[in-house]
Amino acid sequence: MARDFNVNVQDPSHAHYPHLRTFCSDFDLRNVVTSPTKFPNATTIDLALISSSSSTTSTARPGSDELIYKDCNVIPCAISDHQLVRVTYTIHATTSTLKTNRQVQVRKPPLRTLKIKRFQETAAKHMSTLHQQITRSSSQMSLDSYTEHWQDAVSDALNEYCPLKTVNAKKSYTPSPWIDDELRQTLFKRKRAHCAMIKRPDRPDLLQQFRTLRRQCKLLTRKKRSTYFQQQLINHRNHPREQWSVMNNLLGRIKINREPAAEVADITKTFTAVVNDTSLSGSTLRTPNGPLSEYSLTQFTPVTVPQVQLHIQRMNSRKATGHDNIPAQAYKLINDEIAPSLAKLFTMSLTSGDFPSTYKLANVRPIYKRGDKSVPSNYRPISILSHMSKLLEHIVHDQLMYYIYNAPPPLVPLPAEQFAYRRGHSCEDLLTPVINDWMLSLDKGD
């Protein structure tokens, strides 16, 4: 705290000196100005108060930056009867206030710049090497071993052109929705005029051009923003919730939760405790009456190459990658090269009745639910599986659904009245025949 207190600290008999002393004692402060600051009376009334808890350090609050006091000097000033007071200190950032960039692993160069033909040839070479390695093996390779070798072959082929590199994560930038091409071009012209003005400060016409474009940008931005929010309110006139959301966004009343997030170690401990809870493992599965063999699927059909190729083409390229860090787009580029070996792998899994251990691994991410962000229990976990794990699940799902729709005796196919858990069947499809039956019954007087 530095200002003109109008209290001469060199004169204890000053009327307000006891009040200043009490104030410094209550808030643990001390004065570091010892030389006179006002002439010709040579009084010290311009003071600089710092924390007196330490001789050299002053900390504002726990977790904030630390101010390290160095010295204090009084500099003569010719334009006033008060002298200049210079207090020198340095700022030492504590561990809690240091900004650490979040690091992520990305493919460099990006996958979109990949030379597809060379990548496909490399993948075919690695698949051929894997096939030869399996052929030369004296004993039959286990499912887990085959899965790991196959995954390593695809990773090696991809790392030759797009290796994984650790970089600092960049903050995503979302432009304002009311910025269109017209406003964007005007902003670009203003930027160019500003650069020209800086390079040629001796030309007043460039300054006037920049001021004109700046005024145009201001007016055009105001007009575009007003038009955007008016249109949003019109579009949501029948939806009060959306209208209030638009109005809050317009008025700047968006809630920003500034609470500190929970530590990763605490969240991990909470998730692990839930998984290891023995009270949740006592549930039993209900089995139908009668021999289970009459109701079970005795065996799966072998997986064909066209089935694998079809499912790879249907993969969503925007989904996050699993622990193998192989994106879906990479599988699509080498679809023809990996489909035969992948069909063999899936057939081995269905024949043996085992699910590859590698496909059981997942990246667990905490998703904030509600409440205090510093409480680990206010997060829920989601598991990000690898693309091949989900691909095998889709193939098993197709075979199970085909078995259910074409069930052999003593089972019967799903009746037409079954609407739950069926693709292409919704509540509207169920309500249509039900309401029709009700209307017929009312007409008959039932």
HELIX and SHEET records of a PDB file:
HELIX    1   1 TYR A   17  ASP A   26  1                                  10    
HELIX    2   2 THR A   95  THR A   97  5                                   3    
HELIX    3   3 LEU A  111  THR A  113  5                                   3    
HELIX    4   4 ILE A  116  ARG A  136  1                                  21    
HELIX    5   5 LEU A  143  ASN A  159  1                                  17    
HELIX    6   6 ASP A  181  LYS A  199  1                                  19    
HELIX    7   7 PRO A  204  ASN A  235  1                                  32    
HELIX    8   8 PRO A  240  LEU A  251  1                                  12    
HELIX    9   9 VAL A  264  VAL A  275  1                                  12    
HELIX   10  10 THR A  278  LEU A  280  5                                   3    
HELIX   11  11 LEU A  292  GLU A  294  5                                   3    
HELIX   12  12 VAL A  305  GLN A  313  1                                   9    
HELIX   13  13 ALA A  328  LEU A  333  1                                   6    
HELIX   14  14 ASN A  335  SER A  352  1                                  18    
HELIX   15  15 SER A  357  LYS A  360  5                                   4    
HELIX   16  16 PRO A  376  ASN A  378  5                                   3    
HELIX   17  17 HIS A  387  TYR A  405  1                                  19    
HELIX   18  18 CYS A  427  LYS A  444  1                                  18    
SHEET    1   A 3 ALA A   2  ASP A   4  0                                        
SHEET    2   A 3 ASP A  46  SER A  51 -1                                        
SHEET    3   A 3 LEU A  29  ASN A  31 -1                                        
SHEET    1   B 3 THR A  57  THR A  59  0                                        
SHEET    2   B 3 GLU A  66  ILE A  75 -1                                        
SHEET    3   B 3 LEU A  84  HIS A  92 -1                                        
SHEET    1   C 2 GLN A 103  ARG A 107  0                                        
SHEET    2   C 2 LEU A 164  ASN A 168 -1                                        
SHEET    1   D 2 ASN A 363  TYR A 368  0                                        
SHEET    2   D 2 TYR A 379  ILE A 384 -1                                        
END                                                                             
